[in-house]
Amino acid sequence: MRSGTGALMLRRSPSAQPSPRRAARLASEPGVGHSAAVDLAEAKTARRVRLAPDERRAQLVSLAAAAALQRGDLPIALGDLAKAAGASKGLIYAYFPTQYDLFNAVLAADFEAMAQAAIPQAASAATNLSQAAERCAMLYFEHILVRGPVAHLILRDPYMRGQASAANRAFRDRIAGPLARAAHRELDLPPHEAIAAFNLAVAIPEEAALLVRSGDTDPSVAREMVTQLMRSTLAALGPKAGASNVHPADGAR
């Protein structure tokens, strides 16, 4: 979901995590919540307890997301996950026979959070590209502040290439599809360039949120950054100033 660009000057590793002291401060800020690193560190001290199946599954999904964000790549070490969960590796395999199954569950949980944040609805209302893109970007920014770039990591990691479930691919397309079609329609971009433009635009809220999560900027500054960069990106992708619909051959006559 992300295509980097040097012009943005926002590059940070997807796995960037704040220090414990910084994480504690961020956790107290409205709209930010606990970092994945703090959740995972706390879980590693947990004793083995018996949980109901739904609770155990949700626990494993949450801890797997935290472990992936901390590592920055896939797959993760199941022994570490078992220790953090206070469970055995055998129990993990009982719930998720493969890490493909595990991270499809992690992705589905992240997508469910996006659905609750109304990101698909904002994308499907893309009758005006600029308004829809800014709205989606801001919602996605807030999502990453709380949860980290989980979907980006899973969808772009080579380990999961071709392994996303049909349901997860369909949800991804519910967001990317309307925005890419609006870019094709309003910016007169070929379909493949419209998809590339979507990937470029997605990098803006992702990288801005990572700057906040790592403690390198203030949330209010990052929000303004997202708005301004989205506008300038769409302007740059639009028709060039002074351009006309006259074919070059016509102008030479």
C-alpha positions in Angstrom: 0.0 0.0 0.0 2.9 2.3 -0.1 5.3 3.6 -2.7 8.0 5.8 -1.4 9.2 9.1 -2.9 12.2 11.1 -2.0 10.2 14.3 -2.5 8.2 13.6 0.6 11.2 13.5 2.9 9.2 11.4 5.4 11.0 8.1 5.2 11.2 5.9 8.3 11.3 2.2 8.9 7.8 0.6 9.3 9.2 -1.1 12.4 10.2 2.2 14.1 9.0 2.1 17.7 9.3 4.7 20.5 11.4 4.2 23.6 9.5 2.9 26.7 9.5 6.5 28.1 8.3 7.9 24.8 5.7 5.2 24.5 4.3 6.0 27.9 3.9 9.6 27.0 2.2 8.8 23.7 -0.1 6.4 25.4 -1.4 9.3 27.5 -2.2 11.5 24.4 -5.7 11.5 23.1 -6.1 9.5 19.8 -2.7 7.8 20.0 -3.1 4.8 22.5 -0.6 2.2 23.5 2.2 1.3 21.1 2.6 -2.2 19.9 6.1 -2.4 21.5 4.7 -1.6 24.9 1.9 -4.1 24.5 4.3 -6.8 23.5 6.8 -6.0 26.3 4.0 -6.3 28.9 2.8 -9.5 27.4 6.2 -11.2 27.6 5.9 -11.2 31.4 2.5 -12.9 31.4 2.0 -16.2 33.1 0.2 -19.1 31.4 -3.6 -18.7 31.9 -6.5 -20.5 30.5 -8.5 -18.3 28.1 -11.8 -18.9 26.2 -11.1 -19.9 22.5 -12.2 -16.5 21.2 -10.1 -14.6 23.7 -7.1 -16.8 23.0 -7.4 -16.3 19.3 -7.7 -12.5 19.7 -4.7 -12.5 22.0 -2.6 -14.4 19.5 -3.6 -12.1 16.7 -2.8 -9.0 18.7 0.5 -10.2 19.9 1.5 -11.4 16.4 0.8 -7.9 15.0 2.9 -6.4 17.8 5.8 -8.8 17.1 5.6 -8.2 13.3 5.8 -4.4 13.9 8.7 -4.8 16.3 10.6 -7.0 13.8 9.6 -5.0 10.7 9.3 -8.2 8.6 7.8 -11.7 8.4 7.7 -14.4 9.5 8.0 -14.1 13.3 9.5 -16.5 15.8 6.6 -18.6 17.1 8.6 -19.5 20.2 8.7 -15.8 21.2 5.0 -15.5 20.4 4.2 -18.5 22.6 6.2 -17.0 25.4 4.5 -13.7 25.1 1.1 -15.4 25.1 1.9 -17.7 28.0 1.0 -20.6 25.8 2.8 -23.4 23.9 3.7 -23.5 20.2 1.4 -26.4 19.8 -1.5 -24.3 21.0 -0.6 -21.6 18.4 -0.6 -24.3 15.6 -4.0 -25.5 16.8 -5.4 -22.0 16.1 -3.2 -21.2 13.1 -1.7 -24.1 11.2 0.6 -21.8 9.3 1.9 -18.3 9.6 0.0 -17.5 6.4 -3.2 -18.3 8.4 -2.0 -16.3 11.4 -1.2 -13.1 9.4 -4.3 -13.3 7.3 -6.1 -13.2 10.7 -3.9 -10.2 11.7 -4.7 -8.5 8.4 -8.4 -9.2 8.8 -8.4 -7.7 12.3 -6.6 -4.6 11.0 -9.1 -4.3 8.2 -12.0 -4.6 10.6 -10.6 -1.6 12.5 -10.4 0.3 9.2 -14.0 -0.6 8.6 -15.0 0.7 12.0 -13.2 3.9 11.2 -15.3 4.2 8.0 -12.4 4.3 5.6 -14.1 2.2 3.0 -17.1 4.5 3.1 -14.9 7.5 2.7 -13.3 5.9 -0.3 -16.6 4.9 -2.0 -17.8 8.5 -1.7 -15.0 9.5 -4.2 -17.2 11.6 -6.4 -14.7 14.4 -5.7 -11.2 12.9 -5.7 -9.6 15.7 -3.6 -12.1 15.6 -0.8 -12.2 11.8 -0.7 -8.4 11.4 -0.8 -7.9 13.9 2.0 -10.6 12.3 4.1 -9.2 8.8 3.6 -5.7 10.0 4.3 -6.7 11.6 7.6 -8.7 8.5 8.7 -5.8 6.2 7.8 -3.3 8.5 9.6 -5.4 8.2 12.8 -5.6 4.4 12.3 -1.8 4.0 12.1 -1.3 6.2 15.1 -3.2 3.6 17.2 -2.3 0.3 15.4 0.8 0.9 13.4 1.3 0.1 9.7 0.1 -3.5 10.1 -1.7 -3.8 6.7 1.2 -2.2 4.8 3.7 -4.6 6.4 1.7 -7.7 5.7 0.6 -6.8 2.2 4.1 -5.7 1.1 6.3 -8.3 2.8 7.7 -10.9 0.4 6.7 -13.7 2.8 3.0 -13.0 2.3 3.2 -12.4 -1.5 0.3 -14.2 -3.1 -0.9 -15.4 0.3 -3.5 -12.8 1.2 -7.0 -14.4 1.5 -9.7 -13.6 -1.0 -11.7 -11.7 1.7 -8.7 -9.6 2.6 -8.0 -8.8 -1.1 -11.6 -7.8 -1.6 -11.5 -5.4 1.4 -8.3 -3.9 0.1 -9.9 -3.3 -3.3 -12.9 -1.7 -1.6 -10.6 1.2 -0.6 -8.1 1.2 -3.5 -10.6 0.7 -6.3 -12.8 3.7 -5.9 -9.9 6.1 -5.3 -7.9 4.7 -8.3 -11.0 5.0 -10.5 -11.5 8.6 -9.4 -7.9 9.4 -10.2 -8.3 7.8 -13.6 -11.4 9.9 -14.2 -10.4 13.2 -12.8 -6.6 13.2 -13.4 -6.9 11.5 -16.8 -4.4 8.9 -15.7 -4.1 5.4 -17.3 -5.3 2.7 -15.0 -1.8 1.5 -14.0 -0.7 5.1 -13.3 -3.9 5.6 -11.2 -2.9 2.6 -9.0 0.6 4.0 -8.7 -0.8 7.3 -7.7 -2.9 5.6 -5.0 0.2 3.8 -3.6 2.1 7.1 -3.6 -0.6 8.9 -1.8 -1.0 6.2 0.8 2.7 6.7 1.8 1.9 10.2 3.1 -0.3 9.3 6.1 1.8 6.2 6.8 5.0 8.0 7.0 3.6 11.0 8.9 2.0 8.6 11.5 5.4 6.8 11.9 7.0 10.1 12.7 4.6 10.6 15.5 4.9 7.1 16.8 8.7 7.4 17.0 8.4 10.7 18.8 9.9 12.8 16.0 7.0 15.2 15.5 3.8 16.3 17.2 0.4 14.8 16.1 -1.0 18.2 15.2 2.0 19.0 13.1 1.7 15.6 11.3 -2.0 16.1 10.6 -1.3 19.4 8.9 1.6 17.8 7.0 -0.8 15.1 5.7 -3.3 17.6 4.5 -0.8 19.8 2.7 1.1 17.0 1.1 -2.1 15.3 -0.1 -3.1 18.6 -1.8 0.3 19.2 -3.4 0.5 15.6 -4.6 -2.9 15.7 -6.3 -2.0 19.1 -7.8 1.3 17.6 -9.2 -0.5 14.6 -10.6 -3.2 16.8 -12.3 -3.0 18.4 -15.8 0.0 20.7 -16.1 -0.6 24.4 -16.0 -1.1 25.9 -19.4 -1.6 22.5 -21.0 -4.2 22.1 -23.7 -6.1 19.3 -25.4 -4.5 20.2 -28.7 -2.5 17.4 -30.3 1.2 18.2 -30.8 0.7 17.6 -34.6 -2.1 20.1 -34.7 0.0 22.8 -33.0 2.7 22.3 -35.7 0.4 23.1 -38.6 
